[in-house]
Amino acid sequence: MTKFLDTPEKLAALTKEMNNLWSIDKVFDALKEATIKLDNQGDMVNVLKTAYEAQDIDSDEAQKRAEKSKIIAEAIHASNAGDNQFAIAALIQTFGGIQDQKG
């Protein structure tokens, strides 16, 4: 995973800052690209598990939920815009409330 998006908090910050971009298409393209990169590198499950744990979800339950990222991965790689939007919405919902506790 890149240093830019190496924690769920950074991905959440990206999601939060996307509201400041001029074009919504650029927002979705950036998030789609980051999601595909996470999936291709095999980091999607780990990032989602960490995100769920940051929301005070038990580690085992977080792992189960994170394993469902295969649905998000399939949707983000799909050729139709509806599936892509589903994947983006799922990620925004997951990461939207995460705050960086370190800084």
N, C-alpha and C positions, 0 to 999 in steps of 0.2 A: 504494500500500500504506500502511496506517496506520503511525504511528510505533511503535505497540505491538508490531507483528510485522514490523518492517522488515528483520530479518536472520534467517538460519537459526538463529543462536545463541539469539535471543529466542524463536523458535518451539520450539526444543529445550527451553529453560528452562520454557516453558509446559507442554510435554508432561511434563517431570520433576515440575513442581509439581502437576500434575493428580492425582497420587497422594494429595495432601493434602485433596482435596475430599471432601465427605461423600457425594455422590451420583454414581455412575458415569454416570448419564444426563446430568448437567450437564457432565461431562468430555467425553463424546462430542459433545454439542450444541455446546460451546465450540470444540472442534477442528473439527467439521464446519462451523460458521459461519466460522471463520478460513480454512479451506480453500476454501470457496465464494467468499469475498471475494477471496482470492488469485487464484483462477481467473477470476472475473469481471473483475478488474482486469488480467488478462494477466500477472501476476507469478509464476505457479506455476513456469514453466520456469526463470526466473532464480533463484528461491529454491532450487529443487532443484539446479540447476547449482552454485550457491555451496556448498550443503550437501555435494555430492559432492566438490567441490574441497577442502573443509575436511577430507575424509577421505583426502586425498592421492591423489585420482584425477585422472589426466591431463585437461586442459581439454577436449580433443575427446571423450574417452570420457564425461566428465561431461555434456557437451552432449547426446550421444546418449541417455544414461540419462534426463536431464531431459526430453527430448522425449517420453518414454514417460509423462509426467505426464498426457497426454490420457486414458489409461486410468483414472488416479486421478480425473480431472475427471469423466469419464462416470459412474464409480461413485459419486462423492459427490453427483452430481445425480440419481441414480436414485431411484425411489420405493420400492424395497424395502430393508429394513434390512440384509440380507446384503451387498448391494453397498456400502452406506454403511460397514458395518463393515470390509469389505475395504479401502476407501480409507483409513479411519482407521488400520488396522493397517499399511498400507504407509507412511504418513507417520510413524507412531510408530517404525517400524523404521528409516526413513531418518534421522530427526532425533534419535533416542534417544541416540546416542553423541557428539553434537556438543557441544563445550565452547567457551565464549566465550574466545578467546585474547587479547582486547583488555584485559580488566580483570583 
